[in-house]
Amino acid sequence: MIILNRSNYEGEGCPSGVNFNKMKRVMLHYPLVFLLVFLGLVLESKGQFQGKTSDIRYIEPNEETGTSLGTVVGDVPLAFTDQIFPFDANGSLVGSSDLKIQVTQVIKNMEGALEVAGTDLSKLLRLNVYLQKEEHSKPVRELIKDLLPEGTFPAITLIVANQAQAQVLLSMDGIAVAPRLQ
């Protein structure tokens, strides 16, 4: 690696190149460097230097639970959702005491949030599920498994915590593979 100091170039003001006198007269021209960097960025944005696959590898996927211990993806963009609650489009709580209705609404809201990001539930990598009661953990996992597309095995963390409202039984946030922006 070569570290450039002001003394490494000749002339005044901004030089058009840098003369590495100690290295057999190698001349580095700034316009050429900028052109190469620009071309590299263009090719990278077109996917020439990046893996084009967004395949999700599930670590020990479990057909019975619909989850995996972890998920692995390559160098791909990710979409992170905010915490999603069982509220309808008007902001009203859905299914005030019905766990199945609330899980269904949260997954529906998750699907909408992912759609805005250009992705969907099939690209879901991780779910953090916040439960009002610990005894809801097993039925919630089963409901999530039934509501997600077949072959989707996100890593799921269940957290028992107070919710924003007393009648909210659960909320979730998620991470999914997102499309590359062109």
C-alpha positions as CSV (number, residue, x, y, z in Angstrom):
1,M,0.0,0.0,0.0
2,I,1.3,3.5,-0.9
3,I,0.4,6.4,1.3
4,L,0.4,9.7,-0.6
5,N,1.7,12.9,1.0
6,R,1.8,16.3,-0.5
7,S,5.5,15.9,-1.1
8,N,4.8,12.9,-3.4
9,Y,3.7,15.1,-6.3
10,E,5.3,17.8,-8.2
11,G,3.8,21.2,-9.0
12,E,1.4,23.4,-7.3
13,G,-2.4,23.2,-6.7
14,C,-4.2,20.0,-7.7
15,P,-2.0,17.7,-9.8
16,S,-3.3,15.8,-12.8
17,G,-1.4,12.8,-11.6
18,V,0.9,11.5,-9.0
19,N,4.5,10.6,-9.8
20,F,5.8,7.8,-7.7
21,N,9.5,8.6,-8.3
22,K,10.8,5.8,-6.1
23,M,8.8,3.2,-8.1
24,K,10.3,3.4,-11.6
25,R,8.3,6.4,-12.8
26,V,4.8,5.0,-12.4
27,M,2.3,7.8,-13.2
28,L,-1.2,7.5,-11.8
29,H,-3.6,9.9,-13.6
30,Y,-6.7,10.9,-11.6
31,P,-9.1,11.0,-14.5
32,L,-8.2,7.4,-15.3
33,V,-8.7,6.4,-11.6
34,F,-12.1,8.1,-11.5
35,L,-13.1,6.4,-14.7
36,L,-12.2,3.0,-13.4
37,V,-14.0,3.6,-10.1
38,F,-17.1,4.8,-12.0
39,L,-17.1,1.8,-14.3
40,G,-16.7,-0.5,-11.3
41,L,-19.7,1.1,-9.6
42,V,-21.8,0.8,-12.8
43,L,-20.9,-2.9,-13.3
44,E,-21.6,-3.6,-9.6
45,S,-25.0,-1.9,-9.8
46,K,-25.8,-4.1,-12.8
47,G,-25.0,-7.2,-10.8
48,Q,-21.8,-8.1,-12.7
49,F,-19.6,-8.4,-9.5
50,Q,-22.3,-9.6,-7.2
51,G,-23.8,-13.0,-6.7
52,K,-27.1,-12.8,-8.5
53,T,-28.8,-15.4,-6.3
54,S,-30.8,-14.6,-3.3
55,D,-31.2,-18.2,-2.3
56,I,-32.0,-18.7,1.4
57,R,-30.2,-21.5,3.2
58,Y,-32.1,-22.7,6.2
59,I,-30.1,-24.2,9.1
60,E,-31.8,-27.3,10.4
61,P,-35.3,-26.5,9.0
62,N,-38.1,-28.3,10.9
63,E,-41.1,-29.3,8.9
64,E,-43.1,-29.9,12.0
65,T,-42.6,-26.4,13.5
66,G,-42.1,-24.5,10.2
67,T,-39.0,-22.9,11.7
68,S,-35.2,-23.2,11.4
69,L,-32.3,-22.6,13.8
70,G,-31.0,-19.9,11.6
71,T,-31.0,-18.6,8.0
72,V,-28.1,-17.7,5.7
73,V,-28.1,-15.6,2.6
74,G,-25.4,-14.1,0.5
75,D,-24.6,-10.5,-0.1
76,V,-28.2,-9.4,-0.7
77,P,-30.3,-6.4,0.5
78,L,-32.5,-7.0,3.4
79,A,-35.9,-5.5,4.4
80,F,-36.5,-4.8,8.1
81,T,-40.0,-4.2,9.3
82,D,-41.1,-2.1,12.2
83,Q,-43.0,-3.8,15.0
84,I,-46.3,-4.9,13.6
85,F,-49.5,-5.1,15.6
86,P,-52.9,-6.7,15.0
87,F,-54.5,-3.4,13.8
88,D,-56.7,-3.0,10.7
89,A,-56.2,-0.3,8.1
90,N,-58.2,2.1,10.3
91,G,-55.8,1.5,13.3
92,S,-58.4,-0.5,15.2
93,L,-57.5,-3.6,17.2
94,V,-58.7,-6.8,15.4
95,G,-59.8,-9.9,17.5
96,S,-59.5,-8.4,21.0
97,S,-59.4,-11.7,22.7
98,D,-58.9,-14.1,19.8
99,L,-55.3,-15.3,19.3
100,K,-55.9,-16.8,15.9
101,I,-57.5,-13.6,14.5
102,Q,-54.7,-11.5,15.9
103,V,-51.9,-13.7,14.4
104,T,-53.7,-13.7,11.1
105,Q,-54.0,-9.9,11.1
106,V,-50.3,-9.5,12.1
107,I,-49.2,-11.8,9.3
108,K,-51.4,-9.9,6.8
109,N,-49.9,-6.6,8.0
110,M,-46.4,-8.1,7.7
111,E,-47.2,-9.2,4.2
112,G,-48.3,-5.6,3.3
113,A,-45.1,-4.1,4.8
114,L,-42.9,-6.6,2.9
115,E,-44.8,-5.8,-0.3
116,V,-44.0,-2.1,0.1
117,A,-40.3,-3.2,0.3
118,G,-40.7,-5.2,-2.9
119,T,-40.5,-8.6,-1.2
120,D,-42.9,-11.2,0.3
121,L,-43.4,-13.7,3.0
122,S,-41.6,-16.4,1.1
123,K,-38.3,-14.4,1.5
124,L,-38.8,-14.1,5.3
125,L,-35.5,-14.9,7.2
126,R,-36.4,-14.0,10.8
127,L,-39.4,-13.2,13.0
128,N,-39.3,-11.7,16.4
129,V,-42.6,-12.5,18.1
130,Y,-43.6,-10.6,21.2
131,L,-46.2,-12.5,23.2
132,Q,-48.4,-11.2,26.0
133,K,-48.5,-14.6,27.6
134,E,-46.1,-17.5,27.6
135,E,-48.8,-20.1,27.1
136,H,-49.5,-18.6,23.6
137,S,-46.1,-19.6,22.3
138,K,-47.0,-23.1,20.9
139,P,-50.3,-22.0,19.3
140,V,-48.7,-19.0,17.8
141,R,-45.9,-21.0,16.3
142,E,-48.5,-23.4,14.8
143,L,-50.5,-20.5,13.4
144,I,-47.4,-18.9,11.9
145,K,-46.4,-22.2,10.2
146,D,-49.9,-22.5,8.7
147,L,-50.0,-18.9,7.4
148,L,-46.5,-18.7,5.9
149,P,-45.9,-20.0,2.3
150,E,-44.9,-23.7,2.1
151,G,-41.1,-24.1,2.2
152,T,-40.5,-21.0,4.3
153,F,-38.7,-21.7,7.5
154,P,-37.7,-18.4,9.2
155,A,-35.7,-18.4,12.4
156,I,-38.2,-17.4,15.1
157,T,-37.6,-15.8,18.5
158,L,-40.4,-15.8,21.0
159,I,-40.3,-13.0,23.6
160,V,-42.8,-12.7,26.4
161,A,-43.4,-9.0,27.1
162,N,-46.1,-6.5,27.9
163,Q,-47.8,-5.1,24.8
164,A,-48.7,-1.6,23.9
165,Q,-52.3,-2.2,24.8
166,A,-53.8,-4.7,27.2
167,Q,-55.9,-6.5,24.6
168,V,-53.0,-6.9,22.1
169,L,-51.9,-10.6,22.5
170,L,-48.9,-10.4,20.2
171,S,-46.8,-8.3,17.8
172,M,-44.0,-9.1,15.4
173,D,-41.1,-7.7,13.5
174,G,-39.3,-9.4,10.7
175,I,-36.4,-9.5,8.3
176,A,-36.7,-10.6,4.7
177,V,-34.5,-10.7,1.5
178,A,-35.3,-7.6,-0.5
179,P,-34.8,-7.0,-4.3
180,R,-31.7,-5.2,-5.6
181,L,-32.4,-1.6,-6.6
182,Q,-31.5,-0.9,-10.2
